[in-house]
Amino acid sequence: MKLYIAEKPSLGRAIADVLPKPHKKQDGYIELANGDVVSWCIGHLLEQAEPEDYDAKYKKWQFHDLPIMPAQWQFKAKAKTKKQLTTLKRLLTKADEIYHAGDPDREGQLLVDEVFQYVSLPEQKRATIQRLLISDLNPQAVKKALASTRSNQEFIPLSVSALARARADWLFGMNLTRAFTLAGQKAGVNTVLSVGRVQTPVLGLVVRRDLEIESFVSKPFYEVIAHINKPDWGVFEAKWVPSEACKPYMDEDGRVLVKALAENVAARINKKQATVKQVETKPKKINPPLPYNLSSLQIDANKRYGLSAQQVLDICQTLYEKHKLITYPRSDNRYLPKEHFAEREQVVCAAEHNQGLESKYVKLADMSQKGACWNDKKVEAHHAIIPTTKKLRSAQLGYQELQVYQLISVQYLAQFFHPYRYNETQVELEIGGGQFKAQAKQVIDKGFKVLYKKPETEKESLLPELQIGEPLLCDKGEVKEKQTQPPKHYTEASLLGAMTGIARFVSDQSIKKVLKDTDGLGTEATRAGIIELLFKRQFLRRDGKTIYSTALGKAFIQTLPESLSLPDRTALWESLLGKIANKETSYNQFMQPLRDELSVFINSAQSINITALKEVPTMALKKRGGKKRKFTRKRKPSST
């Protein structure tokens, strides 16, 4: 008997649909006509044991019990899904061939592997398990995946990486949450102060940005604009470039802070000759954006429609599981396998049929164009999120579902459009001994940008044809007074952008060097949940699209050792976890330094300065329905 174990019932049904019929629907599995069986997990069927599962004394939170470090790690069955775990155990004992069909990522690998471990599947049987990688629930894609299974042994390092992440997060979150919650109680803060290797640095990003804005003092600065007349053409503008001699009157960003200096320059160039010193025109192009991964989709959906990261993830899961209109959504990859190129016309046709694309743009596409996104070398467990070839029988999508589906469809269609091309002209002029610059952009071909309804893509600035040495007249010099602006508060889009591009916030240069473009705070699958958790913990609040830290969030970050709220550690973790998956480092090489570091942080929690926490107003937090209650109950900390 062949046994297929999917991550969720929806995937299980998709696998069964392409296997021999008729089917018998049993309790927790589907029996096929030939006697084979398709079953499933329901997400994680197992969870890390709680501290009190190791020893009852840990029910009470006490400093002298920390750090809690299990000698032998334990999983326990989740109460809600215990019945399904029992079903899988029974089926596994009967199966002759086993197919692991977890989602194609780190967590999906561990999710099914941990079941094999928990039921003590014999080593001989485990060695023959096949890995089934499915990223599209439509029948054609599932059949293709079934025809190209691989040994599950190849993916064990991915599972070890996920296990290391889960255990490290448990050690870090469980111990430090207890330590700093106990410290907070000394300041009269009777709520759980949860610490996580991802959530705490994310909170740190927001708090530091808010504090920077609060302390920002706007200052005036001055620009000098020359209005230059070209006979038979008209007037164009050039901007003054201050010389080295002006540096004492400028800030570190090169802005002139002394009004008298700017006024002097403006007066000096009035009605003076302007001589063209250099003219350079360069052809430029911008290639179409790559298809989406989850974070880039969440960022665009938040900017365009104000959808939260969690909303986008939930919508994508529905589009993937229920409607089967998109490929696997929790992807961190923006490239596609070359073999997918053969299905491009079917995909575009389906997206057009499903109202994901407008016919007028489909007609403009060059379907023979094979862009940079088709690259087997860049595709690993996942590929980019794209539409499938599934056609809806009728308009079944909700308003927000259609919005997200259209974003995904348009981004895919963009791969079949030419680059956006323009000429960029730079002109240097000398007026009254000073240097001035003018620049212009002339659009040659809008290319893929016709797909994106943004007015800024239509704008272009023009300059007259100019020759080096050509004398012109500066009609007047104008001083423009501007104000320095503080950084902007985070929105969900910009916060996700910060989480995915975390390298620029990393202070440790040695870590910065090893970070890859794909490293970041959290994973594609967890970022939305982390942000939502910070709202739930009352560390962050929303006002429209804008995200602010609360008084508690600010005080907590100001109380913690700084290194806990910086992204350096979690960025390094992600890099090391990737190395475990690639067999470049080991589980123990990752875990041992963490254990050593943990004791140092727990000791610091007993002697931290709790002044900031003492100043937090009495916590009166709203429950759903508008009623208020005071937080006194301890809650289980998050793993991340």
RARAPE-V816233 format. One record per helix or strand. SS is the DSSP state (h for helix, s for strand). FROM is the first residue (numbers start at 1). TO is the last residue. If there is no record, write none. Layout:
{{SS | FROM | TO} {SS | FROM | TO}}
This chain:
{{s | 2 | 6} {h | 9 | 16} {s | 24 | 26} {s | 29 | 31} {s | 37 | 40} {s | 46 | 48} {h | 51 | 54} {h | 56 | 59} {h | 63 | 65} {s | 75 | 77} {h | 79 | 94} {s | 97 | 101} {h | 106 | 118} {h | 123 | 126} {s | 130 | 131} {h | 139 | 146} {s | 150 | 151} {h | 152 | 186} {h | 199 | 214} {s | 220 | 230} {s | 234 | 241} {h | 244 | 249} {s | 250 | 250} {s | 256 | 256} {h | 259 | 269} {s | 273 | 286} {s | 292 | 292} {h | 294 | 305} {h | 309 | 321} {s | 326 | 326} {s | 336 | 336} {h | 338 | 353} {h | 359 | 364} {s | 374 | 374} {h | 376 | 378} {s | 385 | 385} {s | 387 | 387} {h | 399 | 416} {s | 420 | 431} {s | 434 | 445} {h | 447 | 451} {h | 455 | 458} {s | 461 | 461} {s | 471 | 483} {s | 491 | 491} {h | 492 | 500} {h | 502 | 505} {h | 509 | 514} {h | 527 | 536} {s | 540 | 543} {s | 546 | 549} {h | 551 | 559} {h | 562 | 565} {h | 568 | 581} {h | 587 | 605} {h | 611 | 614} {s | 621 | 622} {s | 628 | 629}}
